[in-house]
Structure formats: structure tokens, C-alpha cells
């Protein structure tokens, strides 16, 4: 993008934020630091306990009555949504004789493989290991009866072997990790608020079923996970081990996307929704990082160089090829304006979709109150040997329709044809990540811009 294009991008994004969010400007870094440090303390409604004691889940913060009334919502504690039991895969036991990467990263030991990065770049985010507690025994509501979430509330949509689940960001923002078994596959669902990124990984490696925790460390301002079986440190952003007994392996990624709850619920009425029975006390519904996604904000504890094509906090949709050798980023604003955008990864064609209806979890003091940033999906345009050409139209109500030129079929954000000649067909989904520019370019310095 040339200089004039960048200026137009930033001006338009700033205007969008000003029109759709708040008039206030926040000094973000000190706020985020205070929030993270508060995670180490005990007491107080919003503090994160570091004790082993599990406390009973209290009533969640109620949404403003006017908003709930307008949308016909009920308060979480008044909901009659059905709780559904799920079967979890037992985790492997830890070999206590094995050295811990988590405990020795500041002074690496010879008994472990060499670290894969310069460990001096790791930073403490404030909380100690597990100071931000993962959800290890998730409890779900049947999707059909969930009446306490707004249609635009952001959720992580995941489907494996026909098992569809939604993980609301108003829960993940307080826990960052969920260890779950979906469609018979042990997985870890991770959300890093500081780089606004969601990743899903298989958590069975070499016959071991791992469960992941929050290490309290940051790598390029992104979540560093650790597994409790070997205490290897892992990059949430890339799935690569950083230091520990499993330093010569890599996690397998699974496609997911952040969408509005209503969009997900319409397509998955028989799915499951992670509920707030987490076993710990949190102010679910509140955003502990208000204003963090301001386009002119500074990322917390990020010390790398920011490629000047965009500001650090510009939203992008990142995608890479299976080998991880080629990467491209779709600037969200331009994708939003077009509805559909195309690019290539070597010889592979990719197409990105955008639809409205999902708010930013990091904008307002309440997760539900953020600006509508929409939902994205990235797919191969090749279907049964035919290359499809997609376009997007927006009606007077702001509803977006994506169609292909070859058959006129209609497609949803999950890459499924919902109407027309190809109804029921499914595009191959690329693993993609909605994130900030600083994080994407830090981990993919050679990325192209679509």
C-alpha cells in the first residue's frame, strides 16, 4: 500500500471508530498493566484468585436493562437454558522426573532441548503461572435455549466431526484457554486479548493428551501457553514450542472463526455454548481492557518493530499456507468495504469473506457494547475442480449477501452454500487469524498484504 492508501486507511478507520464507538481517548498501556497486575492479587469483585480454592460462580453482571429489554434478553442467572454434560478425554500424567521448561526458562538446562527462540525476549505479563486460570472442565448450554447473549456478541465458532460449539469471548477474555474435547478430538481453544487472536490446537501429541495453562509470559505481546504434562512453553500465536521437553514438536491447528452469536446459532441450533459455570468468580460480560483496540493505541509490552504500512493496532485477517512458508494479510477495513477479497499463497488461490454482526470484545466497558467489526472466513475458491468467483452485495438494511458468479449460489461466513445450485456444498477452509497488525507482522515478517 502506498502512502496515500495508508492515509486513507487510517483516516477512514479513525472516522469509523469515532462514529461508532466513543468520543473518549484512553491511555491504554497503563490500564492494561493495571488489569494484568490485578490478576495477581486476591479480593475484590474483579480480581483473579491465585489460590487453589475453587469458589462458587456468582451471578454474572447483568446487561443494562434497556438493552436487554430491547432485544428480549434475560439475565444469565434467570435463563432456563439447558445444561448439557460433555465427555472429556483424560489428560496424561506428568512425569515429575522431567525438567520443567516453565521453571527453568530464565536459566535453561542441558537436560532439555535447546530453546527455539532467544528466551530473553519473553516478558512477564504480571500474573504468575495459572494466575489467569484456564477452563479445564467446561460446561455447556444447549444452543437453542440460550437467551442471554445478544446476536452480535462475539463467540469462537468451532466444529469438529459434526460437533459444533461456541465459546463466548466474554468468558474467554477472563480465562484465555479452554481445554475441551470436541467431536472426540482433544483441543485447546485459546484467546489472547492483547493481540486479539484466537487459535485452536489439537492437544494430543505422541500419545500424550496435554492440557494447557496460562504461563503468565508474553512473546511479542501474545499469550505463552504451557502444557502441564511436560511444562513446555508454547506460542499461542503459532503453535510452536519455545522451550521444554517437547521443543521438537509442533501443535496441529484446527480452523475456527469469531462470529456473532446470532450468526452461529442460526447455523447451529443443535450446537453447544460454553456457559459461565467455570468454578471461579469473574465479572463476566465486562471487558477488562476497554479501548485497547483503538487504532492509535500502543500494544502492551511489545518491543518489536512495527512495519509502517499500518499502525500497530490496525485489524487484519492473516492466513498462511500449510507449510507456513507463505503468508498474507487482508486489512479488515478494506475487506469490510469489499465484502470479498482474493489473494494467493504461491500457487494457491484464497478468498476472504466478511459479514457484519460481531462486535469487538475490546472496545467498550462491556463486551456486548463494542463496535461491529464483523466476522471473517478464508477459503479456497476451488470446488470440485471449478474455480469460483465471489462477490458481495449489501442491502438497505445492511445485510450482506455473498454469491458466486458461476452458479449464483449464496454462501455464508462458514463457507457453506446455503441456496442455489451448489446448496450444501462446503468450501475448504484455510486456518486464519483475526488479529492486530503488530502481532501478525512480528510472527510473519515476510507477509504480503492482500
C-alpha positions in Angstrom: 0.0 0.0 0.0 1.4 3.4 -0.9 1.4 6.5 1.4 -1.8 7.9 0.1 -3.5 4.5 0.6 -2.3 4.3 4.1 -3.5 7.8 4.9 -6.9 6.9 3.5 -7.0 3.7 5.5 -6.2 5.3 8.8 -8.5 8.3 8.2 -11.4 6.1 7.4 -10.8 3.7 10.3 -10.5 6.6 12.7 -13.7 8.1 11.4 -15.4 4.7 11.7 -14.3 4.4 15.3 -15.3 8.0 16.1 -18.7 7.5 14.7 -19.5 4.1 16.1 -17.7 3.9 19.4 -16.7 6.5 22.0 -15.5 10.1 21.9 -13.1 9.5 24.7 -9.4 8.6 24.1 -7.8 6.2 26.7 -4.2 5.9 27.7 -4.3 2.1 27.2 -0.9 0.7 28.3 -1.1 1.7 32.0 -4.7 0.4 32.1 -3.8 -3.0 30.7 -0.8 -3.2 33.0 -3.0 -2.5 36.0 -5.5 -5.1 34.9 -2.9 -7.8 34.5 -1.2 -7.0 37.8 -4.6 -7.1 39.5 -4.7 -10.7 38.4 -2.0 -11.5 41.0 -4.0 -10.1 43.9 -6.8 -11.6 45.8 -10.1 -10.0 46.9 -12.3 -7.6 45.1 -15.0 -8.3 42.6 -12.8 -8.3 39.5 -9.6 -9.7 41.0 -8.3 -13.1 39.8 -7.6 -15.5 42.7 -4.3 -17.4 42.6 -5.3 -19.8 45.3 -6.2 -23.4 44.6 -9.6 -23.0 46.2 -12.5 -23.1 43.8 -15.2 -20.5 44.6 -18.8 -20.8 43.6 -19.8 -18.9 40.5 -21.9 -15.9 41.5 -24.5 -14.1 39.4 -22.9 -12.6 36.3 -23.0 -8.9 35.7 -26.4 -8.1 34.2 -26.6 -6.3 30.9 -28.2 -2.8 31.0 -32.0 -3.4 31.5 -32.9 -1.2 28.5 -30.7 -3.1 26.1 -31.9 -6.5 27.5 -35.5 -5.3 27.1 -35.0 -4.1 23.6 -33.6 -7.5 22.5 -35.8 -9.6 24.6 -32.8 -11.0 26.6 -32.9 -12.4 30.1 -30.2 -12.1 32.7 -27.8 -15.1 32.7 -29.0 -16.2 36.2 -32.6 -16.2 35.1 -32.0 -18.2 31.9 -33.7 -21.6 31.6 -31.1 -22.7 29.0 -30.5 -26.5 29.3 -27.1 -27.5 30.8 -25.6 -30.3 28.7 -23.0 -32.7 30.0 -20.0 -33.5 27.8 -17.4 -36.2 27.9 -13.8 -35.1 28.3 -10.6 -37.0 27.3 -8.5 -37.7 30.4 -5.2 -35.9 30.4 -1.9 -37.7 30.7 0.0 -37.7 33.9 3.1 -35.6 34.4 6.5 -37.2 34.6 7.9 -35.4 37.7 11.4 -36.5 36.8 11.4 -34.5 33.6 12.8 -31.0 33.9 10.3 -28.1 33.5 10.7 -25.5 30.8 8.3 -23.3 32.7 10.5 -23.3 35.8 13.9 -23.1 34.1 13.4 -20.7 31.1 15.4 -18.0 32.7 18.4 -20.4 33.1 17.9 -23.2 30.5 19.2 -26.6 31.5 21.2 -29.1 29.4 18.7 -31.9 30.1 16.2 -30.1 27.8 16.4 -29.5 24.1 17.7 -26.0 23.2 15.1 -23.2 23.1 13.7 -22.4 19.7 13.9 -18.6 20.3 16.0 -16.2 22.3 14.2 -16.6 25.6 15.4 -13.1 26.7 12.5 -11.7 24.6 9.9 -13.2 26.9 8.2 -10.8 29.2 6.1 -11.3 32.4 2.6 -10.0 31.8 2.1 -9.7 35.6 0.2 -12.9 36.7 2.1 -16.0 37.7 1.5 -19.3 36.0 -2.2 -20.1 36.2 -2.9 -16.7 37.8 -5.3 -16.4 34.8 -7.0 -19.8 35.2 -7.7 -22.0 32.2 -11.1 -23.7 32.0 -10.4 -27.4 32.3 -13.9 -28.8 32.9 -16.1 -26.8 30.5 -19.8 -26.8 31.0 -22.2 -26.0 28.1 -25.7 -24.9 27.4 -27.8 -26.2 24.5 -27.7 -23.5 21.9 -31.4 -23.5 21.2 -32.2 -22.3 24.7 -29.5 -19.6 25.1 -31.4 -16.4 25.6 -28.9 -14.3 27.5 -26.5 -13.5 24.6 -27.1 -10.7 22.1 -27.0 -11.7 18.4 -23.8 -9.6 17.9 -21.9 -11.0 21.0 -18.6 -12.4 19.7 -18.1 -16.2 20.0 -15.4 -18.5 18.8 -17.1 -20.9 16.4 -15.6 -24.4 16.2 -16.9 -27.6 14.6 -15.2 -31.0 14.5 -16.8 -34.1 13.2 -20.2 -32.5 13.3 -19.8 -31.3 16.9 -20.4 -27.6 16.8 -19.5 -25.4 19.8 -19.4 -21.7 20.6 -17.1 -20.1 23.2 -18.2 -16.6 24.1 -15.4 -14.0 24.3 -17.0 -12.5 27.4 -15.8 -15.7 29.1 -12.6 -16.3 27.3 -11.4 -12.8 27.9 -11.1 -13.8 31.6 -9.6 -17.2 31.1 -7.8 -17.2 27.7 -7.7 -21.0 27.5 -10.3 -23.8 27.4 -9.2 -27.5 27.4 -12.0 -29.4 25.7 -12.8 -32.5 23.7 -14.8 -31.7 20.5 -16.0 -34.4 18.1 -13.8 -36.8 20.0 -10.7 -34.7 19.5 -8.9 -33.2 22.5 -8.4 -29.5 21.7 -7.3 -26.3 23.4 -9.2 -23.1 22.5 -7.0 -20.1 23.1 -7.9 -16.3 23.1 -5.2 -13.7 23.6 -6.8 -10.3 24.3 -3.5 -8.4 23.9 -3.2 -9.4 20.3 -6.9 -10.1 19.8 -6.3 -13.6 18.4 -8.0 -16.9 18.6 -6.2 -20.2 17.9 -7.4 -23.8 18.3 -4.9 -26.7 18.6 -5.1 -30.5 18.9 -3.7 -31.3 22.3 -2.8 -35.0 21.8 0.9 -35.3 20.9 2.9 -38.5 20.7 0.2 -40.4 22.6 0.0 -37.8 25.4 -3.1 -35.8 26.0 -1.9 -32.4 27.2 -3.8 -29.8 29.0 -2.7 -26.2 28.7 -2.4 -23.4 31.2 -1.5 -19.7 31.0 2.2 -19.3 31.8 2.0 -15.6 32.7 4.6 -14.9 30.0 4.3 -12.9 26.8 6.1 -13.3 23.4 5.6 -10.3 21.1 2.7 -9.3 23.5 1.0 -12.6 22.8 0.0 -15.4 25.2 2.6 -18.0 26.0 0.9 -21.3 27.0 2.5 -24.2 28.8 1.4 -27.8 29.0 1.0 -29.3 32.4 2.4 -32.7 31.4 5.9 -31.6 30.4 5.7 -27.9 31.3 7.0 -27.0 27.8 6.3 -23.3 26.8 4.3 -22.8 23.6 3.5 -19.8 21.4 -0.3 -19.4 21.3 0.0 -17.5 18.1 1.9 -20.1 16.0 1.6 -23.3 18.0 5.3 -23.7 18.1 7.2 -24.8 21.2 9.6 -22.3 22.6 11.4 -24.3 25.3 10.9 -27.6 27.1 10.8 -31.3 26.6 8.6 -31.1 23.5 10.7 -28.5 21.7 11.0 -30.7 18.7 7.2 -31.0 18.0 4.5 -28.6 16.9 0.8 -28.3 17.6 -1.7 -29.1 14.9 -4.0 -26.2 14.1 -7.8 -26.5 13.6 -9.9 -23.9 11.8 -12.1 -21.6 13.8 -13.6 -18.1 13.5 -15.0 -15.3 15.6 -18.6 -14.6 14.7 -21.7 -13.0 16.2 -23.7 -15.4 18.4 -26.8 -15.0 16.3 -25.0 -15.9 13.1 -23.6 -19.0 14.8 -26.8 -20.0 16.5 -28.8 -19.8 13.2 -26.5 -22.3 11.6 -26.0 -24.5 14.6 -29.3 -24.7 16.6 -28.2 -28.1 18.0 -24.8 -26.9 19.0 -23.3 -26.2 22.4 -22.4 -22.9 24.1 -19.8 -22.6 26.8 -21.5 -21.2 29.9 -20.3 -19.4 32.9 -20.1 -22.3 35.3 -16.3 -22.1 35.3 -15.8 -22.7 39.0 -14.2 -19.3 39.6 -15.5 -15.8 40.2 -15.3 -13.4 37.3 -17.2 -10.3 36.2 -18.4 -12.0 33.0 -19.8 -9.6 30.4 -17.3 -6.8 31.5 -14.3 -6.0 29.3 -11.1 -5.5 31.5 -9.4 -3.9 28.5 -11.7 -1.0 27.4 -10.4 1.0 24.5 -7.5 -1.4 23.9 -8.3 -1.8 20.2 -8.1 1.9 19.4 -6.3 2.1 16.1 -3.8 4.6 17.5 -3.2 2.7 20.8 0.2 1.1 21.8 0.3 -2.6 22.3 1.2 -3.7 25.8 4.8 -4.8 26.4 5.5 -5.1 22.6 9.1 -4.2 21.9 9.4 -5.2 18.2 9.4 -3.1 15.1 6.1 -2.3 13.5 6.0 -2.5 9.8 4.9 1.1 8.8 2.3 0.1 6.2 -0.3 0.2 9.0 -0.5 1.3 12.6 0.3 -1.4 15.2 -3.4 -1.8 16.2 -4.8 -2.0 12.7 -7.0 -5.1 12.4 -6.0 -7.6 9.8 -7.1 -11.1 8.8 -4.0 -13.3 8.5 -3.6 -16.6 6.5 -0.6 -18.8 5.6 -0.1 -21.9 3.6 0.1 -25.4 5.1 3.9 -25.3 5.2 4.0 -21.9 7.0 6.3 -20.6 4.3 3.9 -18.0 2.7 1.6 -15.6 4.5 -0.8 -12.8 3.5 -2.8 -10.3 5.5 -6.1 -8.8 4.5 -6.6 -5.4 6.1 -10.0 -5.6 7.8 -11.2 -2.2 6.7 -10.7 -2.9 3.1 -12.2 -6.4 3.4 -15.2 -4.8 5.1 -15.7 -2.3 2.3 -15.4 -5.0 -0.4 -17.1 -7.9 1.4 -14.9 -10.3 -0.6 -11.2 -10.1 -1.3 -8.8 -12.5 -3.1 -5.1 -13.3 -2.8 -2.6 -16.0 -3.5 -0.2 -18.1 -1.4 2.2 -19.3 -4.1 0.2 -21.4 -6.5 -2.9 -21.4 -4.1 -5.8 -19.0 -4.5 -7.5 -17.8 -1.4 -10.7 -15.8 -0.9 -11.7 -13.9 2.2 -15.4 -13.2 3.2 -16.7 -10.6 5.6 -20.2 -10.2 7.1 -21.4 -7.8 9.8 -22.9 -8.8 13.1 -20.0 -9.4 15.5 -18.8 -6.7 17.9 -15.3 -6.0 19.2 -14.7 -7.6 22.6 -12.0 -4.9 23.4 -13.8 -1.7 22.7 -16.4 -0.9 25.3 -16.5 -1.4 29.0 -19.0 -4.2 28.3 -18.1 -6.9 25.7 -21.6 -6.5 24.2 -21.2 -2.8 23.7 -18.3 -2.8 21.2 -18.3 -1.5 17.7 -19.4 -4.0 15.0 -16.2 -5.3 13.4 -17.9 -8.2 11.7 -16.8 -11.8 11.1 -14.4 -13.2 8.6 -13.6 -16.5 6.9 -10.9 -17.5 4.5 -11.4 -20.3 1.9 -10.2 -21.9 -1.2 -12.3 -20.8 -4.2 -11.8 -24.2 -5.9 -14.7 -26.6 -5.6 -14.8 -29.9 -7.4 -12.3 -28.8 -10.0 -14.2 -25.5 -10.6 -12.8 -22.1 -9.7 -15.5 -19.8 -8.3 -15.6 -16.1 -8.4 -17.3 -14.4 -5.4 -18.9 -11.0 -4.9 -20.7 -9.3 -2.1 -23.8 -7.1 -2.0 -25.3 -5.1 0.8 -29.0 -4.3 1.0 -30.7 -1.2 2.6 -30.8 -2.9 6.0 -27.0 -3.5 5.9 -27.4 -7.3 5.4 -24.6 -8.8 3.3 -25.1 -11.5 0.7 -22.2 -13.4 -0.8 -22.7 -15.2 -4.2 -20.6 -16.8 -6.8 -20.7 -15.7 -10.4 -20.6 -19.1 -11.9 -23.8 -20.6 -10.4 -25.4 -17.7 -8.4 -25.3 -19.8 -5.3 -25.4 -18.0 -1.9 -22.7 -18.6 0.7 -22.4 -18.0 4.4 -19.4 -16.9 6.5 -18.6 -20.6 7.2 -18.0 -21.2 3.5 -21.2 -23.3 3.0 -23.6 -22.7 0.1 -27.0 -22.1 1.6 -29.0 -21.6 -1.5 -28.8 -22.2 -5.3 -27.3 -24.8 -7.5 -24.4 -25.6 -5.0 -26.6 -25.6 -1.8 -25.0 -27.8 0.8 -21.5 -27.6 -0.8 -18.6 -26.7 1.5 -15.5 -24.7 0.6 -12.2 -25.8 2.0 -11.4 -23.6 4.9 -8.0 -22.0 5.5 -6.8 -21.6 9.0 -6.9 -17.8 9.5 -6.5 -15.5 12.4 -8.2 -12.1 13.2 -5.6 -10.0 14.9 -3.7 -6.7 15.1 -1.0 -5.8 12.5 1.8 -5.6 15.0 1.3 -9.3 16.1 0.8 -10.6 12.6 3.9 -9.0 11.2 6.0 -9.9 14.2 5.4 -13.6 13.6 5.2 -13.3 9.8 7.8 -10.6 8.9 7.7 -11.5 5.2 3.9 -11.4 4.9 2.3 -10.0 1.8 -0.7 -7.6 2.1 -3.7 -8.7 0.1 
